[in-house]
Amino acid sequence: MEEYRGELLAPAGTMDCLKAAIAAGADAVYLGGQRFGARAFAGNFSREELLEGLSLAHLWNRKIYLTVNTLTKQDELSGLCDWIAPFYEAGLDGVIVQDMGVLEKLRKNFPGMELHASTQMTVTESRSALFLKSLGVCRIVPARELSLEEIRLLKEQTGLAMEVFIHGALCYCYSGQCLFSSFLGGRSGNRGRCAQPCRQPYTVLGQEAGGGRMGGKSQQKPPAYPLSLKDLCVLPFLPELMDAKIDSFKIEGRMKSPEYVAGVTAIYRKYMDLYLTDREHWQIDPKDQELLAKLYVRSETGGGYYHRHNGREMLTLEKPGYLACPQEILERVHGMMEDGKLQKPVSFHAAIRPGEPINLTASCEGISVQKEGTVAQPAQKRPLAEDDVVKQLKKTGGSFYGADDISVELDGDSFVPVSALNELRRETLDALTEKLQDRRKRTYVPERGREAETAQSEAGESTATAAAMPPLHYADTQCPQPTQCYVSVLQAEQAFAALRTTGTDRLYLSSDLMDDPKTGQLMELVRNVKADRPGFELFVTLPTILRSYSEPYLKRLSGQVKTYDGLVDGFLAGSLGGMCWVTEKYPEKKLSLQHSVYTFNRETRQLYQDCFAPDSYTAPLELNRRELEALPPQNQEMVVYGRVPMMVSAGCVKRSLGACQISHTQKQLSQGIPAAAFSCRLKDRYNVEFPVWVNCRHCMNTIYNSVPLSLHQYLAEQKRRGIRAIRLDFTDETAEKTREVLEFFSEGKGTAPAQYTTGHYKKGVQ
């Protein structure tokens, strides 16, 4: 059995950062190219720089993981393989992926290259991880909200390698489930352009008591930063993570300086090595703790979610800007960078005989190269001495090598010019470097039968041919039946209103309503509607986030579904875990995919169709009208009304501001706490208010947009496109408002919403 070591994984946004990471002791470095990466504003690496970085890292036996961790549009996907190919051939060790279509193309085209599931995939439990494993994923970067015990369990249940964050900035939202920056300013976190609205001040408004609808007398809290988490630092409990046999320890910071990379990497390298060599006497030098606390961090650091679910202590409630780094800290880091200069030991053997070419052999890490130089001449005056040869071979300055073992074989009196020895040394070391770097090179063989892919410019300009693009419009003949109207509700009153309106063809009922006091009455109404309107369907909407402690909840839900088995036709799943649960437990029922199961391209759509055979899928909220036309309209439903969920978070705004005294533990969450309400709002610096759905049952907040999305102007356009259904998502609406909106969209009665946004339908995101 291989001895456990644990990989130290450092970030690099530039070549200087890459060199700093390697010199400081990183086992691997993750970085982004100029396309497909989730840090669009980092330096990122050009094609030539990335190839140079691969050569450098492999020379030092370090690994390089490329971030291809953004959602990818159809016209971008065609250039993926040609872009990856040169890096693959140079020995790229792994790729960190968010988009399922990207994952599928990489799996088919690049054998032997590791596939890692990005934290943007929001992997929170074993079902989704095992599904990804079946697609060739060998490593999971789980959601940063998971506790250490959850990560242990995930590793145990799946056998997959776990890569976890140990230092740096934390997102307030589950990564991959944030649309806040996208809808406020068109800069999508799913596309690497997050504007970090979580770092802005907000005033918290709302009733102190839970339950009820927003309104009435509100208590206002002073402006604060309730969405700004402290930077992560796990050094105080690093041994716990190593005891758990975590496979990779990841430092956040691809947009940070070489000093940050070098300093943080060196400190964690020191204490990971100390754990492995002297666990019994492991303790932290206060000076090292001080360095981490002051090296380009926000006002405070904390332990993240490893030992707590949420709480005020995890936040930087005061202005969370980065602190200036003290000069003495920078001087110490610069000293560490000087001490950590890269140099590999090399041994030389020189054979010099009069009348024969000089023969020089260089050896490093079990690899040897031999080169011949100029012909040695018989000495006319002073013959060449062994010390003369050793002196010249030691001059390896400017290279990555340090000569630590030199042997010289002199046969007879000979003379060789110093310049000839130096030239031969350089040529031999260059050949050795090339041979060392060749150890990981591969040959790229495109997948047989795949569509020809046009090389794309480094700037990402698409040159895909018109033949590879979908038609821009779909004829009316492609719509064999009228577009249906589906309705999603969070609250029981909305469900009653939808059921009493004839325009509802399918009702998506929140699973949390399955044990509501009014459920029996609601189900009786469903029974009557089904009798009166053949074809009407009832689906249960699963929570977007499922975790290991959700299993008792899912078990109870199964019992409730059984009670009303003849009435429940299917489920709406918002995650891979939910999709897998439905397929496992209810293969006979229909499955629909929520927009949070991102389907940005046809490859993703086809993968889901092959693996889950969903009855319908929801169009992504970040694609514009033309990009949506690249997706199959058959079985597509599109949200045309409703507040967009901007953030889904394990944090709780009310608890962070002291309005909730419940101390949630994972044991309590597994038992269930049945309460949810729009009981507070966030008001930003422009006086815009965002409703917050406070769900105590799952100890989870959903922050919704200030105004609903409404595409009423484009209904005819969508119906011509041939989509399965339009969908209305009701969140904080009253029963009366629900009825009015439903009648307007399904029957054309009444007036359009007074305030609304068309979202990304016209412009989309970059």
N, C-alpha and C positions, 0 to 999 in steps of 0.2 A: 504494500500500500504506500502510495506516495506521501512523503512527509508534508504536513500542512505548513504553508508559508503565508499565504494571503498576498494578493496583488495590490500594490499601491498605484493608483491610477490618477494621473495629473492632467490638468487642462493645458491647452496651448492655443492661443489665438494668433500667434506670430512665430516666426522661426526663432527669435530670441527666447520666447517662452518655451519652445520645444527644447532648445539646448539647455535652458535653465532646469527644466523638469528632469531631463536625463542626467545632468550633472548632479542634481540634488538627490538622486536615488530612486526616481520613479521606475516601476517595472513596466509600465505602459503609459501611453499618452493618447488622449482623445482630442480630436481636432476636426475642423470643418473645412470643406473646400468652398469654392465660390458659388456653389449651387447646392440645393437640397438640404441646407443646414439650418438649425433652429437658433442660430445667433447671427442674423443677417448684418448686425452692426459690429461684429467682432472683426479683427483684421482679416481672418480667414486666409487660406492658402491657395495660391494659383496652382495650376497644373504642374508647373515646373518646381515650385516650392514644395508641393506635396510629394513629388517624386524624390526630391532632395531630402525631405524629412524622413521618408521611408528608408532611404539608403543610410542616413545617419542613425536612425533608431535601430535598424537591423544590424548595423556594424557593432552596436553595443548590446546586442541581444535583447533589445527592448521591443515592445509591441506597439503598433499604431492602430487605433480604432477610428474609423471615419464616421462622423455624424451625418447620416442621411435621414434626419429625424423630423421632417416636416410633412404635412399633408400635400399630396402631389396631384396637380390637375392633369387632365387627360393629355393636353398638348405638350406638357412637360415630360410626361412619362416616356415618350418615344425616344428621348435622348439619354435616358438613364444608363443603359448598358454600355453605350459607346463612351460615356463619361467615366464610368467606373473601370472599364477594361484596362487602361494603362496602370492604374493603381493595383488592380488585382494581379496583373503580370509582374509588378514590382514586389509582390508579396504582402499586400495589405492583409493585416491579420484579422480584422473584423469590421463589421458595419453595424451602427446603432440605428434602428429603424422605428418609425412610427406608423407609416402608411402601409396598409395590408397589401395593396397592389404592388408597391415597391418591394415588400418582403417576398412576394411571390415571384417577381421577375428576378430578384437576386438569387433566390433559392434555385431557380431553374438554370440560370446562366453562369453561376460562379461556384462550382463545387470546391469544397475544401476551405472556403472562407467562412469564418464564424458569423452568425447572425445573432444580434443582441436586440432584445425588445426594449425600446426606450421607455423611460418613465412617462413619456407622453402617451403611451398606450394605456395608462391607468390600470396596471395589473395589481389587483388587490387581494386575489384569492387563487386557489389552486386550479379551478376549472379552466379559467382563461389561460393560465400558465401552461397547463397540460395541452390545451388546444394549440398554443403557439409551439410547444415542443413537437407536436405532430407535424408542424410545418417546417421543421428544421432549426428552430430557435434553440440555442444552447445556453443562453444566459438571459436572465431577467433583471432589468433595473426596476424594481417594484416602486409603487407610489410612495412618495416620501412620508406619507401619513401613517404608514404601517409601523406598529410597535416592533421591538426586537423579538418578542415572542411570536408575533405573526410572521415575521421573516423566517425565524427558525422553522415554524410549521410549514411555510411555503417551500422551503428547501427540502424538508423531510418528505413532504407529500409528492413532490415533483422530481426530485433528483437533479434539478437544474442548478446551474451556478447562479449565485446571487451577487449583484453589484449594488452597493448601497452608498449613499452620500454620507460623508463624514465631516465636511467643512464647507462653509460658504453660504450664499444666500438661499432662502427658502421661499417658495411661492405660497400664497395664502390659499389658492385654489388647487384642487387636484389637478396636476399637470395633465394637459390634454382636454380638460373640461372647462377651460376659461375662454369666454368670448367678450370679456369686458373691454379690453383694448381694441378688439376687432370692431365692435359695434359703436364705440365712442369715437374712434379716430381712424378706422380703416387699417389699423396696424395689428395684424393677427399674430397671436402667440403661437398658433398652429403653423404659422408660416415664418417663424423666427423673427418677428418684428414687434414684439410686445413693448408697449409704451409704459408699462408698470403703473397702471392706475391704482394698484393696491398700495403704492407708496405715497398716495395723496391723502390729504386730511378729509375727514368726514364728520359730520355731526350726526349723532344717533338720535332718532325720534321714535316714539312709540309708547304704548301702554306698558306699564311695568308688569302687570299681571298677564299671564299667558292666556291664549284663547281669544275668541272674538275677532272681528274684522278691524282693520286699521280705521282709526277715526276717533271721534270723541276727544276727550281731554288727553293731550299728549305731554309727556315729560321730555324735555330736551336736555341732552347732555352737551357739554362744551365740545368744540372741535377737537379731534384727536386723530390718531392713525390706527384705527381698529383692524385694519387689514394688513398691517406691516409686521411680519414675523421677524424676530431676532435672527441674526446669522447663526448658522449651525457650527458647533464645535464639540466633537465627541471625545476629545483627548482624555478628559477625566474618566470616561468609562470605555476607552478603547479596548482594554482586556476583555470586557464582556462580549464585544463584537467578535474578537478573535477566538474567544472560547466557543462562540456559536459557529465557528468555521466559515465565516463570511468569505466569499471567494475574492471579491474585489472591493477595495476601499477607495471611493471616488471623491476627489476634491472638485468643488464647483469653481468656475471662474475663467471661462474662455475669453472674457472681455477684460481681464485684469492684467497687471503688469508682470514682467519677468521677475521683479523683486518679490511680488506676492507668490508667484508660482514656486520660486526657489525656496523662499522662507518656509512656507507651509509644507511643501513636500519634504524638505529636509527634517523638519520637526517630526512629522509623522513617520518618516523613514527611521529616525532614531528610536522612536518608542515602539514601533512594530518589531524592529530588530531586537530591542531590549526584551520584549515579551518572549521572543523565540529563544533567546540565549539565557535569560535570567528572570523568569516569570516571578519567582519568589520575592525578589527584591525590586520589583517594578514600582517606580514612583516618579512623579513629574518634578523636574527642576522648575521652581517658580519663574525663573527668567524665560524659560521656554513657553510657559503659559502666558506670560506677559507679552511675548512676541506675537503669539497667535491672537491675543485680545486687542492688539493695537495695529496689526498689519492690514490696513485697508479693510476695516470692517465697519458696520454701522455701530451705533452707540453701545450696543451690548451683544453678547453671544449667549447661546443657550443650547440645550440638549435636544431640541427638536421634538419629534413625536416618539422617540424610542421608548420613553418611560411614562408618557402621559398622553391623553387623548386630545385635550385642548386646554385653554385657560389663559388668563390675563398675563401670567408670568412668561408666556411664550412670545409676547408682543413687544415691539418698540413703540409705545403709545405716543412718545414725543417725536419730534422731527427725525425721520430715519435716514438722513443723508450720511454719506460716508465721512468718517472722521479723517482729519489730516494725520498722516503717519509721522510719529516723532522721529527726529533726525537720528537719534541714537539707535532706534530700531532699524532704520534704513542702513546705517553704517554697519550694524551687525550682519544684516542680510548680505550686504556687498562683500563683507569678509567671508561669509559662507560661500558666496558664489566664486570668489577667488580660490578658496580652498578646494572647491569641487570641480576644478577644471578637468575636462575629459582627457584621459590618456589610457591606452591599452598597452599591456606588456607584450613585447615582441622579442624573439630570439633570432640572432643572425649566425650563419656559418659561412665564412668566406674561404674560398680555395684559390690561391694565386700561384701560378707556375710560369716561369719564363717561356715565351713563345706560344702560350695558350690564352684563350679568352678568360677574363676574370669570371669566376663562378660564385654567385651569391644566393643563398637560400634564406628566406625569412619564414618564421613559423609563429602562428598565433591561434590559440583555441583549437588545436588539433589540425589546423589547416596550414599547408606549406606551399610556397611558390619558389621556383628557381629561375634565375635570370642570368644571362651571360652579358659581359660588357666588353670593353676594348681588350685587345691582346696585350698581355704583360710583356714588357721589354726587359732584356738582361740589364742589370744595374751597371752603369758606367762609373758611378762614384759611390755614393752612400746607398746601400740596398734598403729596400722597404722593410721596416720593422713591424712586428705584431702590434705594438702600441700605436703606430701611425694609422693602421687600419681600424683599430678599435676606436680611436679618437674620431675618425670621420663617420663611422657607423653610428656613433652615439648622437650625432647631430640630427636628431629627428624633430627638431623644433619646427612648428608650422604644420605638423602632421598630427594624427590622433594617437601616435605610438610613443612609447618610451622603451628604449633598448635595455633589457635587464639581463641578458645572457648573450655574450658574443664570443664565438670561437673562431680562430683564424688558423688556416693551414697554409704555411709557406714552404714551398719546395724549391730550394735554391735561391740565389740572389736575383731579385727582380725589382723592377721599377714601374709604378703606375701613377699617373698624374692625379693629384687630389681631386680635380674637377671630374675625372672619370669615375672615381669612387663615389663621389657625391651624386652624380647622375645615375649610376647604377643603383644606389640606395633608394633614390626617389622612384625610379621605375619599378623596383621590386616591391616597395611598399604600396605603390598604386595598384600593382597586380594583385597583391595580397588583399587590399581593400575590396577590389572588385570581386575576388573569389569569396571573401567573407559575406559580401552583400548578395551574392548569387544563391546563397543557401536557401532562400525563401522564395525565389522567383518561380513563376508559373507560366503556363501558356493558356491564353484565353481562346476558347472555342465556342462561338455563339451557339445558342440552342438551335437544334435542327428545326427548320420550318418556321422559325419566328419571323415576324415581319421585319423587313430591312429597316434599320434605324439610321437616320440621318445625323451625322455629326453636328453638334450644336456648338455655338460660339461660347467662349468662356463667360461672357456676360449673360448668357442664358437666353439669347434670342432664339425663338423656335423657328425652325425651317421645315417643319413637318409638311409633307405633301398633302395636297387637297384630298388625294385618294385615301389617306389615312385618317382623315377627319370625318366626323359624323355629319349627316345632313343638317343644315341649319334650321329646317322646318319639317314638320311632320304633317302629312296630308290628313284631312278629316277622315278618310277611309281607314286610317290606322286606329281609330277609336270605335271598337265594335259595340260599346255600350256607354251610356251616359256617365260622366264623371260623378263619382259618389261624394258624399260629405261625411267625413269622420270627425268626431268630437272627443277631445281629451279634457278630463276634469280632475281637479285636486280636491274639491270639496263636495259634500253630499248634496247641498242645495243646488249646485250646478248640475249634478247628475240628474236630479229630479226634473230640472228645467229642460235639459237636453232630451230626456225620455218623453217629455210631454210635447215636444216639438217634432212635427212629422219629417223635418228635413234631415234628421240624424239617421245615417245608415249604419254607422258603427260607433259604439261608445267605448272609449278607453277610460277605465275606472282605476284610479290610484289604488294600489294594493293595500295601502294603509286604511282605505275605507272598507275593506272586507270584514273588519270587526267593529265598524262604527255602530253606535246604538240604533241607527236607522237602516242598517244593512238589510234586515229582514223585509222591511217595507219597500226598500229600493229594489230588492230582488223580485218581489211580487209584481212590481210595476214592470220590470224587465220581462217577466214571464208573459204578462199581458201584451206588451209591445211585440214580442216575438210571435204571439198568436195572431195579432192583428196585421203585422207587417212581415211577411215571409222575406227572409234575406237579411233582416236586422241582426247584427252581431254584437256580442259583449266581449271585450278584451280586458284583461287585467294588466295594468302598467306596473312593471317591476321598478324598484328603486334603481336610480342610475348607478349608485355605488353599492356593491355587495362585498362584504369582507368575511373572514372566517367566523366572526361572531354573528353573522347573519344567518347561519344554518338553522338555529332554533326558530328564527322568524320565518324562514322559508318552509320549515316543517309545519308551523302553524298555518301558514298561508295554504299549504297543500290540503290541510284539513278543511279549511274554509272553502276552497275550490271544490273539494269533494262534496261538501254539504250542498253546494249549488251546481253540481257537475253538469246537469243538463242545460244550464244557462250560460256557462263560460265557454266561449268558442276559441279563445286563444290568448296570447300574451304579447305585450309590447315590451321589448327588451332594450335597454339603453347601454349595455356593455357586453363584452365577450362572455363574461361570467354568467350574465343573465341568459344569453343565447344558449350557452352550453347547458344551463340548468333546465331550461324549457325542453331542449332536445333530449336530455337525459330522462326527465320526469314525465314529460307529456308529449311523446313523439306523435301522438294521434291528434294533437291540437295545432292550431295555426300559430305561426310566429311572425311578428312584425318587428322591424328594426327602427329604433328611434334615430333622430338626427345625430345624437351623440355617438352612435356607431358610424363613424365617418365613412362615407362612400363618395370619395372625390373623383374616382375614375372607374372605368369599365372593368379593369382587372380586379379591383376590390369587389365590385358588384358580382362578378363571376365567381370569385372565390367563395363569397358568402352563399351564393346560389348553390354551388357544388357541395358545400359542407353543411349548410343548414336548411336549404330549400325554403327560404322565407316566403310567406304569402305576400308581403309588401315590405318596402323599405322607404324611409323618409329622406327626402332630398336634403343635402347639406345646406345649412343656413348661410355659409360664407361664399357660395358660388353665385355668379351673376347669371343673367338669363341665357347668354350664349354658352357659358360653361355648363349650365344645367342641360343644355341640348346634347351634350356629349354623352349623357347617361341615358340608359334605356328608359323610356317613359312607361313601359309595361310594368305594372305592379308598383309604380312609384306614387307615393303620396307626398303632398307638399303643404307645409304649414303656410297658410295664407292669413292667419290671424293669431295673435297671442303675444304675451310678454315673453321675450327671449330669456332663457336662463343664462345669465352672464357669468356666474361663478357657482360651482358646487364645491363646498368646503367642509372639511372636518372641524374647522373652527366654528365658534358660535359668537356672533356679535353681542348678543345679550349677556352671555357669560363673561366675555372679555371686559365689558363695561360695568360689571357688577350687578346686573339685573336678574341674573339666574344663579341660584345658590346650589343647584344640583351638581354634585361631583361625579361625573360619569366615569365608570370603569368599564372595561370590556365585558366583565361578568354581568354588570347591570344591563349593558346594551344587549347581551344575549338573551336576557329575560324580557326585555321590552318595556318601554315607557311610552304609553299611548297618548301622545299629545303633539299637535302640530298646528301652527297658526301664522298668519301674517301679523306678527305682533311687534315689529319694529321696521324702521326705514333708515336708509342712509341718505344724508343730504350732502352733496359735494359743494365745492367752493363756488360753483355757479348757481347754487340753490336748486339744483335738480335732485329729485328724490327717487330712490331705488327701493322698492319693496323687498323685504327679506322674509323668506319662508323658513321659519324656525321649526325644525323637525326634531323634537326631543326623542322620539322613538329610535331614530338612528343617530342622534346627536350630530346633526348635519344641517348646515345652512345652504339655502339657494338664494342668491341675489339676482333679482329680475330687472330687466330694463325699465327705465322710467316711463316709457310709453309702449303700447303694443305695436307689434309688426302688423301691417295691414296691406295686403296686395289686392284689394278689391278692384283696383283699376285694371288688373291684369288677369282677371278670372277667365275671360274669353280666350286669351292667349294660351293659358295653361290647358284649357279644355281642348283647344285645337291641337295642342302638342300630344294629346292622347294619354295623359296621366290617369292613374287609377282613381285618385281621390284628392280633393282639397281637404285640409284639416284645420280645425279651429281649436286652439289650446287655451283653455280657461284656467286662470290662476287665482286672482284676487277679485274677480267679478262677482256681483250679487246675482241671485237667481234671476231677477228681472233683467239685468244687463246681459246675462247669458242668453236669455230668450230673445232679446232684441238683436244681438249680434248674430245669433244663429238664423233668425228669420231674414235678416238683411243679406247674409251670404247665400242662404239656400233658396230663398224665395224672392229676393229683391225688395222686400218690404223695409220701410223706415229709411234712415239716413246712415251715411258712412260714419265711422268713428271721428270724433272731433279732433283728437290728437293721435298721431300715429307716425310710424316710420316705415319706409319701404325696405329698410335694412340694406342688404348687399345686392338686391335683385338687379339694380341698374348698373352699379359700378363694380361690385365685388371687392376683393382684397388683392393686394399684390402677391 
